[in-house]
Every structure is written in C-alpha cells, then in structure tokens.
C-alpha cells in the first residue's frame, strides 16, 4: 500500500479526497475498536479468575432479563451517534466528489456521459474501451493508444465502456475506478497531480486473461503532454492524408 | 450383517430430524475439506509473484468452486446441521413439521453439491466465472465450459432444497413449540435460525430467477444476458439475493455465540430482547443494502446514496449485538472452555469484519475497495471468521449431546489457538493488499504484493491444517471419549434436559412450558402411542432427488456431447416419476403418519391454520419474489436492452385475455372444491376439482397456442424481451403442471377413499396455490402482453 516515497494522497484530486475520508473512517474505527477490544479481552480474563460463585443459569429455566433500561438506552444512543457521524461524513464526501468539478469547471456530473469534447474548457475527455483482454484509449483528436497518457493538473474525464463482458477500469494510485459494462457508458474523473507512471488494471473477473489486463498510465507535465498529443494527432492526419 | 444392512437403510431412508442433522453435518464437513483444499491450491499459486503452479483457467475454476462450495455446501449446511438437530428439541418438538420434506431437502442439497463436483470431471472444465457469475461472462459465448451447466443445475437443486427447508423450519417454529412456550423465551440459536430462514425465503428466489434465465440462455440458446446492459439485471437479481446471503451464513453462528457466551459466563444475556430486535432489524434491512455491491456500475447516484445510508444503518443493530454480547459477560463466572473460546473468537473477528464493512458502505471509499483484496479480507472476516468460529464452537458445544461422549478439552483449546492465529495471519495482510485485484491468478513482482501474499499463504496452511486437530479429536472421542452426562455445561434449554444422545422422539413425556420453566410432563397414552404411528423411514426423499440428479447430469453431459448421456437422462426421469408415484401411493394408504397432537403445542399466532396451508402460505410468499424477478427482468429488457417490441405487437392480446379468464375460473372452481371438501360434500368437491383441472389444461393449451403463433411469426429467443417473457410463461406453466399432478391425485383419492386424513386441508392449500397462479397469470398478462 505505501510503496511510494511520498504521500499517496498527493497523486491526484480524487486520491486526496479518498485518503482524507479513509483517515476519518480509520480514526473512528481505531478509537471505537480499541475500547471494544479492550473490554472483549479484559472481561473474560478478569472474570474467569474471579472466585465469585455467580450462577444465574438454571437448567430448565428461561433466563430472565437483565435489562437495565437506562444503560441499554445509552449504549444504543452511543452506537447511533457513531453511525450518524459516519453517515454525515460520507454524505458530505459523496457530494464533494461531485461538487469538486462542478464548482471549478462548471460540469454537471449527472450527465457526464453525454459530455462532448470541447464542451468544458480545459477538460480532457478520453474514451476507454475495455475488451478481452486489454484496453484502448481514444483521445478527442482520434488518437488511439494502449497506454494512457495524461496531463498533469488538468481535469480528465473517462467515458468507459466494454466490447464484451464486465470489466472494471481502474488506476488505483490515482483513485480512479469505474465498471466497464457492455452497452453502457460510465464516467469517472480525476485531476492527476504528480507526473509519473501508474498501474492500470482490470478489477472485475473477465475470463482467463483477467490477471494480464494490465497497462500503464503515464502522467506528463502539461507541455510534454501537449507535445505528445499534437504530434500524435498530426501523425494520424498525415496517415489519413496519405491514405 | 443384517444389522449392517439395517444401518445403511436407516441412513438412506431416515426422516428423523436428528439423523438428517448428522447427514447434514457429515456432508458439510466433506465439502469443507474439498473447498478448503481448493483454497490451499490457489493460495500456493498466489504465494509468490509470477508463479505457475496453476494455470489461469484452473485458478479461476478453483476460486469459483471454492466460493460456491464454501458458502452453499459448507457454511449454511453446517448451520443447518445444528438447526435440524437442535431447533426441534429446543422448541420441545419430537420432529420437524414435515419430516419427509426435511429428508428431501437434505438429499437435494447433497445431489446438488455432487452435480457441482461432477462439473470438474467434464472435459472442457467447470464454471470459472467467480461465485458471483457476472453476466455476460456466464453465458455460453464467453464461458463455453460444459461443466458450468452442471454448476447451474447444482445451484438450482440447492435452491429447491433451501425452499423446502425454509418452509419446513418456519412451520416448525410457528406451530411445534411446546405448550406455553412463548416466542421470547426461545434460545437465541432458534431465533437466529428463525431470521435466517425468513431471509432465505425472500433471498433465494431472486437467485432462482437469475439462474432460470441463465439456464434458458445456456440450454435453449437465448441471449438474455448478452443484451446491452443486461449485466446490470444480473447484478440486481444476484445481489438482492447475495447480500442477505451473507447474513444467512452469519446469523446462525452469531446467535449460537450469544447462547454460548451466556451459558459459559453463567449470566443471562444483557438486553436479550434488544438483541432479538436488532437481529430482526438487520434481517429486514439486509434486503435494502445490496446496491453497495454496485457502487461502480454507474447506476443512479440517489439510489446509491439510499443504499449508502442503509448500509451504514445496518451497522447499528450489529454494533448493538456485539457490545451487548461483551457486556453480558460482565460480572459472570466465566469458564474458558473450547466452545467459549470459539464464541469469543467469533465476536473478536466479527468486530474487524464489521468495521471493515463500514468502509465499504461509502461510494467514494469504494473507488479503492471494489474488487480488491480489501473486500476479500472483509467478507472472510465475517463469513469465515465470525460464522465459522462460532459454528466450530457449536460443534464442540453440542458434541457431547450428539454422541454421548466428551471430546478432549486440551486439544480443543489448542485447535482454537492455532486456528485463530492462522486465520488472522491469513486474512489480516489482505487489508494491506487494498490495491491488489481479486481473482487474478498471478501478479508481477514490481507490484510489491509478494511478501504479504506469502504471509497469507503461510496463514492459510496453518488455518487449514489446524482443523485436522479437531477432526482427530472428535473422531477419537466418538468411540473413546469419557461418557458425557445429560448437561455437561449446566445450560438451560430443552436439549440439555434429555439423554445424550437423545432417543428417537427426543422426549419421554410431553414438553410443557409453565411460565419460564421448561418441564417434561410424564407420559400418558397420547404420547407413548407416537411409536405406533407407523414407519419413520421413507425411500422417496432419496429417490425423488436422485431422479433429477441423474437427469440433470445426463443433460449436462449431453450438452458436452459425452457418451451415456441420454440413457442417464432416461433413467433419471424414470426414477423421478417412480418416486413421485411412490410418495403419492404412501400418502394414499396413509402409511406415513406423523403428527403431534395439536393440543400440546403452542401455535400462536397461527393457531387455527393447518400446517400444510401455513407451509403453502410461506412457499408462495417466497415464490412471489421469483416471479417478480422474472417479470422485472422483462421490464428491464423492454426499457434498456435496445430495440425490443412491446407485447402488444408480438402477442395476440385477446388470446391472452382468454387464457387469464380460464385461469381465473379454474381458480374459482378450485376454491369451490376446497369449500365443498370442508363441508364434506364429495360430489361437489370432485366436480370442482375436475372443472378446475379442465380449465387449467385449456389455459395451458391457449397459452401454448399463443406462443406457437409468436414463434411462427418469426420471433425467436434471441430477442431478450421475448426470451424473458417466455421464461416467465414457462415457469408459470411448470408450476401449473406440478399443481395439476397433485390435483389429479387428490381427485382420485377423494373419489376412492373420500375425505380421509388431511385431504380437505390439502385441497384447501391447493386452492390457495391456484389463486396464486391466477394472480401471477394476471401479472404476466398485464406486463408481458400489454407493456
């Protein structure tokens, strides 16, 4: 998990959101878990050594209620409070995932799949096609590639679909993941923030080639990406011109 | 020699709930060894990067069958081994409500599992699409393996087994409690089984619908699941079943752990009623959380938000149960016996499983969790950890009761310690493999996943082999253990008040509950005459399951173009028909009589409903989900799957209307017959049944004619809407044909023997079934003909 020499939440906007939220959940889990585990271990240890002769279980007698209503109510309320804090935080985070790009780019996340290239300033829309067993990335200028090149600090929107069976498109380090479903276009987005090479892999069992459905995402600085994008586009045009 | 033959006959033909429980136990442990071996095989493959111990195809088959066998043929059957053995005793009953159906559900389970295993030996390999079997990977186009058909058939037999068992347990719990036994006084284990079967009742029909559609795809050449977006409807159907299934596996173990905690800390549970309420709340909520398995499928965000809320909400009842279980030990005199250690261990791993589950409730966090080893770790902590530890504890807890001998306590504790360490070494590293996808057969070295996987494999071997200690301990103690007395743990419920092992009818008197006291009133005439109630053995449950097994095995081999397939199918069909005939014949001569006098039973709230009718009510409540799933698929196909034509164009609407009217009148006449049977009017009853049969047959003819017209107009099963509505119509017709067989038999019996035995009640139940089928035919008409 932590095989990077730097903070994994700095890799992209979505990774930041994910790690912040994960940290919150982990903190709640560790605090509650510590208390519960302490009592789970201590109570049996302490009370198995006690010399008290408690015996409230009598053969053939339905055990009575030990209900101390006040304590019960307090426990229930405590758990509901923990639940509420988790729920509020996750509700906020889900909305944040949408509002992050709505506020900055004015994109309506509800119909991302209808979005056409050029509609949003500064956003790059990449079509991702999954197949048994590999990926094709199609850029707005018609360039097709089996390696994903991404610009740094720019909104990238993925329109993901599949040619055959269920796949799941994921760039785990950038915290991008969305299912690729035949006959349907799903969208996902991120803003990569650190140049580098990242793993792309399929996360849904899709047949015998599932494990080998790996390729790489290369995040380039803006100018380098623009250079690659333009030269590939011109090469493509040149080929078409010749054809 | 004669004694040995008698023994074999006893185990094959038994209908006694304790014998069936032992059969369940042995079978589930057998499948445990097989599925566990598969797990060890693929753990070896994953232990180091770029390993080539298993090929990708073999790995996928091993993973798929490991999941299916563990969930369906080990964990649930192990829980139901205990349920079969102890729920009737805990209720104060002498057997289940329907002993023969109980044996039937065991044999269906066994033969279903054998079908799945048979898939391994079919050339071309068995199912390899994961236990979730996502569409369209599960279709013939992408998984041509002929063994996969056998897997689907095996699962369908399992669903039949579950349906029969569910109805049986519900009627038993509702109507066979000892006189005066209030629901709230029942042990937690029985409560756990009660909620488990309620969830089974509504969850499994959804899987049944999905598998029926898949079978139509794979056998009749339809392409329902290859239609655009059709993968989503599989997801919906599968996870509507799949999430409750997790709790179906968990509940018996969790409830059992609560009982053991109470007994071994010598204190009543703290907030027992609140815990029962929490179990009820979790069971109800379990049907409304399943979309958290589909956070990444791109379905509507507001739908996801609701399921995020419910998923987080479900942590409340489970949190309450866990914390109250721990608090229950406060102030007790705790004895750390083997069962108690397993119960505490179960709660300990359930806490980790539960907390990691909360992480999965959030669509944002799911970006990393979905399809990763985090999820693998999470559900193994719940299903293996929490459920299995508690159930193994149950095996030690009840071993003296089932065998009359004690196991070796030291070896039991060693087993617990080693398996607990092995378990955590196996699954905890997987939380750190949150980046690693599930179900990949290998991974490159640069991913850095090697060391954690190696650790997990070591843990897997420790965990897996630790159970050999238990097998050795229990097998040795079976013959050589010290004799156990009635109540070695000082527990309170009914099973500890009778002999170890219990006698054939459990109680030597009449169990009666007075206030909060369980008593066994001494025998009077009514009870000792139990033994004279005829034979407790019946060959028909075995044969009635063997028939479909042979038939489906033959069908699977026939598709695989193997030899001996057609004779196998023929033999299967003959065995099945003969067994059905035999069952009817037994019923005709009323050879198999087994019923406890209702006046000694607590039947609230269904005091005045006959058990057959109550069973029918429960069966239909589940069956409604099956038809809803099929019709929902049709609606989905019409709305989402490209260009499909409305039923108005494909079908003759007037013919459809005529069919519905025939079915309605058929149902009316069946009702008339039921009323007449109640009043004892033989002529009217016979007339009603006959008219009903004739009208139902004309319904089948008219519907069949309509479908012939559809197909001759050039429509084929390659249209997903046509295929899904044809599947619905076919399922309805099969229901009706089964009903017609029973109706014809009942008419014959009334004609020759009059209203003997339970005939009036059976006709009454049949009229209920008929009314249900009439309602379904209206639904089929309004949805598939008009829309």
Interface residues (C-beta under 8 A of the other chain):
Chain A: X1 X3 X14 X17 X18 X21 X22 X25 X29 X32 X33 X36 X37 X39 X40 X43 X44 X47 X48 X50 X52 X53 X54 X55 X56 X57 X58 X59 X60 X61 X62 X63 X64 X65 X66 X67 X68 X72 X75 X76 X79 X80 X82 X83 X86 X87 X90 X91 X93 X94 X96 X97 X98 X110 X132 X164 X165 X166 X168 X170 X172 X173 X175 X176 X177 X178 X179 X181 X182 X183 X184 X185 X186 X187 X199 X201 X202 X203 X204 X205 X206 X207 X208 X209 X210 X211 X214
Chain B: X55 X56 X57 X60 X128 X129 X130 X134 X135 X136 X137 X142 X143 X185 X227 X228 X229 X230 X231 X232 X262 X263 X265 X266 X267 X268 X269 X270 X271 X272 X273 X274 X296 X297 X298 X301 X304 X305 X308 X309 X312 X313 X315 X316 X319 X320 X322 X323 X324 X326 X327 X328 X329 X330 X331 X332 X333 X334 X335 X336 X340 X344 X347 X348 X351 X352 X355 X358 X359 X361 X362 X363 X364 X365 X366 X367 X368 X370 X371 X372 X432 X433 X434 X435 X437 X438 X439 X440 X441 X442 X443 X444 X447 X448 X487 X490 X491 X492 X496 X497 X513 X516 X517 X518 X519 X641 X642
